[in-house]
Amino acid sequence: MEDTLLSLQHITKNFGENSILNDISLDVRRGEFVTLLGASGCGKTTTLRIISGLESPDSGRVLLGGLDVTALPPEKRPVNTVFQSYALFPHMTVAKNVAYGLRVRRMNKRDAAARVTEMLDLVQMTDYAKRMPAQLSGGQRQRIAIARALAPQPQLLLLDEPLGALDLQLRRQMQVELKRLQKKLGITFIYITHDQEEAVNMSDRIAVMHNGHFEQLGTPEEIYDQPKTRYVAQFIGTSTIFEASVARVDGSRAILKNENGRFSADASQAKLTPGEQCELCVRTERLRLSRTPVDGFDLPACVTEVRYAGGSVLTYVKLHDGTEAVSAGEMRMADAMQPGETAYLHWEQAAVIGGASHGA
């Protein structure tokens, strides 16, 4: 595609006998914010290092702007990286840190000074130009690291868990600022994190990684509402997986059963057929509880715990076979069900995600 900036083509990487990346391919468009999301050890950082040139793939190609850069060293690539550790030079002022990459590229002093001023203004740190890194907070140091990385106007900015060392409130603030910067500058960002909320809040697309391959690539909405694998369904958001067999299909409604009871799902959405074994995913916020059975559902459970969670109530239940589930609802604690009560689980038919058990 003409608007593709980065193309990873069939990348593999092994360290000794350990397979780190297994034939991964990815196209990233110009101006796109793509997040590599996954647990530690899934291959995120290795992928980023291969894009930057700090690692070489065992096979496959890295294309930037249509050019094969697989064999190019890092300094020859129009790519910069922001790390969690900030990696600022402690003996340089803020302004000199931001100017460092410009000096390496031999930009004249007048243009470099103007660029530094522009970058400090962009990250709202103009008044800190003469300070040393040790005089800054963690969030301020991260802003300077981002300004330094953006100053040489790279085509591609790689961000390796850049907000991981910040506290929760500051991390959320920086998420907003980073997304604002990215949209304002139009630079392509590739961001890696293990924080699903961060990925959903910031990304145009998310690539969920697991054991060195991409489990699913899609928009945050697609990843959340239409997970293609059980791993994605459980890694993104909070949900309960129900294993069942299809008892019958009545038009668009499928009636399913397992040892816990019977329940309904949308047969057309999940493409369910009678006799099929399937797995269904119901998100915590879409799982409902009632004190009496609801039409299409006969799924009793025992309430084990109730917690207040700032505007909503979390109700924990256990089904007959030991399966544990959580329902999140907006209510007062006084209206919540109590431990020991029997709760009947139900949900809107369209709220369920599912398919044949060999593919869910």
C-alpha positions, 0 to 999 in steps of 0.5 A: 500500500502507498501509505504504508510506512513500516512493513515487517515481513515474515520476521523470525528470531531465536535466541539459542534454542528459544524461539522469540518471534515466529514468522510475524508480519505487520504493515503500519500506515503513515501517521498511525498509532499501533500498540504491541500488547502482551505479557512479559516475554511475548516478543514485544521488545524484540520486535521493537529492537528489530525495527530500530536496528538494535537486533537483526532478524534470523529471517524476514525483512524490515521495510521503511517507506518501501526501502529494505532497511533490514541490514541498516544500522540504527543510526541510518534509520529514520527511527527514534526510541523512547524508553521507560528509563528516560535515558537522559544525560544527567550532566546536560541541561534539559535544552542540551538533552533535547538538542543532542540528536540535532548536534549528532546530525550536524544541524546548524546552531540557529536552527537547532536552537529554534527546534529545541524551543519548538519541542519544549513548547510542544511538551509544555516544558519551556520554563525548564530549559536550563534545569538538570534532569535530577531537578525534574519529576518522573513525568517531566523527565519523560516529557523531555525524553519524548521531546529529544526523540521527536526533535530530529523529526523521525518518520517513526517513533518507537516507545518501549513502555515509556509510562511504566515508571509513572504513578497511575494518575500521571500515567493516564495524564501522559496517555492523553498528552502522548496521543495529542502529540502524535495526532498533532505531529502526524508521526507514526508511533509504535508503542509497546505495553502490557497494560491493556487499558493503556493500549485501548485508550491510545491506539488506532490499532492493537496487535496482541502478541503471545508466544512470539506471534500476533494473536489478533490485530485490529482496532481497540473496539474489534479487539474488545468486542470481537476477540478471535481467540480465547487468549485475546478474550481473557487478556483484554478486559475481564470476562467469563468463558462458558463452555457448552453444547448447542441444544437447539437453534430457534431462528437467531437464538441458540439455546446452549447447555452445560452442567450449570444449566441452560442459556441463550446466545445469538446464533447468527452472530456466533454462527452456531449449529445444533450439536456443536461444542462452543465457547462463549465469552461474556464481559463482566460489565455485560453479565447481569444477575437477578433473583429469579430466572430470566427467559432463555436462561436457567443458570443459577450461581451462589453469590460469594462476595460483593465489593464496591468499586467507585460507582459500580458494585462487583458481585462475585458468584460461583457456578455449580461446576466451580466456574467463577464469574463477576458481574459489574453493575451501577447500583448502591451497596444497599441494593446489591445481592448478599453472599450466600444468595442464589443469583441467576445469570443472564445477558443480552443475546448480542452481548456474547462473543463466541464460536466453535470451541476449536476456534474460540 
